[in-house]
Amino acid sequence: MPIRAVLWDIDDTIFDYAGADHTGMRLHLEGVGLPEAYASVDEALAAWKAITAVHWARVAAGETDFLGQRRDRVREFLSRPLTDDEADDWFAGHLTHYEAAWQLFPDVLPVLDRLASGYRHAILSNSSSENQHRKLTALGVRDRFEAMVCAVELGISKPEPGAFHAACAALALEPHEVAYVGDEPDIDASGAVAAGLRGIWLDRRGRGGRPDLVSITGLDQLPGLLAGDTRFGAPDTFG
């Protein structure tokens, strides 16, 4: 059965989340000052990235909500207790710079254009629908995706099979008719394969080292893969 739809991750797959977050926090710290716990901006940025990963995992596990993880990230980063309003005010400064830095990866629009006539497209994200709808609208691509399923509203997260199956159901397609593209080898690609989809790891940083996964290093390689490259569906690395 041929692939009929592509299901997409958003952050660090089509949207340069890491770049925008790094730029936003760097500019924010230039305005508010470096917290005492950090000896340099680079150290602070590395800590912010690690803290973010921890608290997003808590959202995926159902331990907190979207706003809760933001507030807890700020409290941990600053190493001091804050009210919700204080944490929200501090984060708002970062958010202004972060949103100003939003951009798609350069290969996104060309590949969406190339695949538009042959495949349906939808989103599966471990974030919230409100946040991701706003992001994709600002980036000018929300109308490229006919459905969007997000973990915060769904109540289950990738790599749980139910998350992938819910997105397939939104397209009224069977899992084997859908390919999933994401930047995380385990959460995205392996999770998709376990759920019966064609999982594709978008390894933009060239990490490699996963012979069990089909992987690409750029989205320009995706159309050929979907068009029937004989290696698709077997572990291999493209690029």
C-alpha angles and dihedrals in degrees: 000000000000123000109265102177141026118221113202138206112214115204113074089354105072098351121056095232097159092051094047093045092049093048093044095051094044092053092044092053090050087060103040100030134248115294113246092244093070129069095201143011090251090055091049093049092050090050092049090053093050093046091049092054092051095051095043086055088056090054090051090050092051093245096124141003133246097273092039093059091050092053094045091050090056094047093050093044093051093038094224139097115264135179116242090255092051092049091047092050092051093047091049090067091055091044092058092056093038094055092046087059096051114131141151120242109262094246095055104083095042092053094044088052092049093049098040098096098042106041141037117233135213141159132243113183136167089221130077126288093232093053096045095042090054092047096049091045091052089049090051098240107094091105090057090073121064095198138022125196119186130188098228092063096032094054095224130075140209129300089040109102091228091066092056092043091052090055091049089049089053087060093041089235134126117249093248089059093059133074120204121209121195142145098236116082096206105028094041115022101028091040091053093049091049089052092053099259128120101261119206122188112213099210099186093165094051094239093152119165096120109105089167091068137067104235141179129191096211138017091244086077094055101081093056091047093051093044091069112282103178091232094060110110093028124086109271143124124241123205 
